[in-house]
Amino acid sequence: MDGAVAAQLASITQPAALILEAAISSVPDVMRERAGWTRFVPEHFIMQSRFNSKKYIANLPLPTLVIHGDSGRTVSIANAERLYGAASDPKQLEIIPRGATTVLIWSIRNATN
């Protein structure tokens, strides 16, 4: 959920750029992916906070980097694609081959050392 919090914070502050690593596009998106039956239940019955990163980054006038592994099981790559699609230019999508979302930070740190 840290990416969702970062997206919301970026919408009310003025950062130089936004980097989202293995972030969800929104809780309802993840729920529809993981539990398809939830599409039949009004969202407000299930949750209060939607953590809608797509909404927050849609109008941000700042560079946005979306990083995601293509092997993650917890957060699907579709979330990264939705975030990239919602972001304003300039934006960049980096897909890490064979990268699981839980090890992306470790991989990036080791690649830079």
Protein Blocks (a to p, Z undefined) as FASTA:
>chain_A
ZZmmmmmmmmmmccfbdcdehiafbfklmmmmmmmmlmmpcfklmpmbloiaklmmmmmc
cdddddddfkbfklcfklmmmmmmmpccdddddddehiafklmmmmmmmmmZZ
